[in-house]
Amino acid sequence: MVELQIVADALRNRRVITVILAAIILLLNGWLHLGLPSSVIAWGSGVVMAFILGDSVVEAQVHRATAVAQAARAAAAVTTASGETH
């Protein structure tokens, strides 16, 4: 059950959805002989990679800010509990 939840969470991720859609477009191009030029495929791949990297950086910054805020609250709670003032 836990494994299914992990897979479901991964499939809701914007980066995973973007990669799956890009792969589908590439596969359709090959199977249906859509004739997309390699330059279009290269540009599209670059855009997908830029989106994934940018989204990862933003998410990392959000997680970092959340971790810093939690650490500050924990430090304040410890200081308050020990009765120290700074």
KOLNU-462494 format. One record per residue (C-alpha): residue in three letters; x, y negated, z; residue number from 1. Coordinates in Angstrom, 2 decimals, padded with zeros to 5 digits, always signed. Each point is the difference from the previous one (the first is absolute). Last residue first. Layout:
N
type, east, north, up, seq
ALA, X, Y, Z, NUM
...
//
This chain:
86
type, east, north, up, seq
HIS, +019.59, -036.60, +024.71, 86
THR, -002.29, +001.47, +002.60, 85
GLU, +000.24, +003.43, +001.56, 84
GLY, -002.96, +001.59, +001.74, 83
SER, +000.83, +003.52, -001.17, 82
ALA, -003.45, +000.46, -001.55, 81
THR, +000.09, -003.39, -001.74, 80
THR, +003.44, +000.67, -001.48, 79
VAL, -001.05, +003.47, -001.13, 78
ALA, -003.20, -001.38, -001.57, 77
ALA, +001.93, -002.78, -001.74, 76
ALA, +002.48, +002.51, -001.38, 75
ALA, -002.85, +002.18, -001.27, 74
ARG, -001.69, -002.99, -001.64, 73
ALA, +003.27, -001.03, -001.67, 72
ALA, +000.60, +003.57, -001.21, 71
GLN, -003.53, +000.14, -001.45, 70
ALA, +000.52, -003.30, -001.81, 69
VAL, +003.34, +001.19, -001.42, 68
ALA, -001.57, +003.27, -001.17, 67
THR, -002.87, -001.83, -001.69, 66
ALA, +002.41, -002.35, -001.76, 65
ARG, +002.06, +002.95, -001.20, 64
HIS, -003.07, +001.86, -001.25, 63
VAL, -001.14, -003.07, -001.92, 62
GLN, +003.47, -000.51, -001.45, 61
ALA, +000.18, +003.66, -001.06, 60
GLU, -003.40, -000.30, -001.70, 59
VAL, +001.14, -003.05, -001.94, 58
VAL, +003.21, +001.71, -001.08, 57
SER, -001.86, +003.15, -001.06, 56
ASP, -002.52, -002.01, -002.02, 55
GLY, +002.83, -001.75, -001.80, 54
LEU, +001.77, +003.28, -000.78, 53
ILE, -003.19, +001.65, -001.25, 52
PHE, -001.01, -003.02, -002.09, 51
ALA, +003.47, -000.31, -001.50, 50
MET, +000.01, +003.71, -000.86, 49
VAL, -003.40, -000.25, -001.68, 48
VAL, +001.07, -003.08, -001.96, 47
GLY, +003.20, +001.72, -001.11, 46
SER, -001.92, +003.08, -001.11, 45
GLY, -002.32, -002.21, -002.04, 44
TRP, +002.96, -001.76, -001.60, 43
ALA, +001.63, +003.34, -000.88, 42
ILE, -003.28, +001.43, -001.36, 41
VAL, -000.54, -003.11, -002.12, 40
SER, +003.59, +000.22, -001.30, 39
SER, -000.49, +003.69, -000.78, 38
PRO, -002.81, -000.93, -002.39, 37
LEU, -003.45, +001.36, +000.82, 36
GLY, -001.00, +002.35, -002.79, 35
LEU, -003.19, +001.30, +001.52, 34
HIS, +001.11, +003.53, -000.80, 33
LEU, -002.83, +001.46, +002.07, 32
TRP, +002.22, +002.29, +002.06, 31
GLY, +003.05, -002.24, +000.30, 30
ASN, -001.81, -003.28, +000.61, 29
LEU, -002.45, +001.78, +002.28, 28
LEU, +002.91, +001.26, +002.09, 27
LEU, +001.53, -003.47, +000.28, 26
ILE, -003.34, -001.53, +000.97, 25
ILE, -000.61, +002.74, +002.57, 24
ALA, +003.47, -000.54, +001.48, 23
ALA, -000.66, -003.73, +000.38, 22
LEU, -003.33, +000.72, +001.69, 21
ILE, +001.65, +002.45, +002.43, 20
VAL, +002.79, -002.45, +000.78, 19
THR, -002.47, -002.80, +000.72, 18
ILE, -002.16, +002.24, +002.21, 17
VAL, +003.06, +001.05, +001.99, 16
ARG, +001.10, -003.62, +000.48, 15
ARG, -003.46, -001.17, +001.08, 14
ASN, -000.23, +002.70, +002.70, 13
ARG, -003.41, +001.67, +000.21, 12
LEU, +001.48, +003.23, -001.38, 11
ALA, +002.54, +000.07, +002.81, 10
ASP, -002.71, -000.24, +002.65, 9
ALA, -001.91, +002.90, -001.59, 8
VAL, +003.18, +002.09, -000.15, 7
ILE, +000.77, -000.68, +003.67, 6
GLN, -003.61, +000.78, +000.96, 5
LEU, +000.17, +003.28, -001.93, 4
GLU, +003.19, +000.94, +001.86, 3
VAL, -001.66, -000.73, +003.35, 2
MET, -002.85, +002.38, -000.85, 1
//
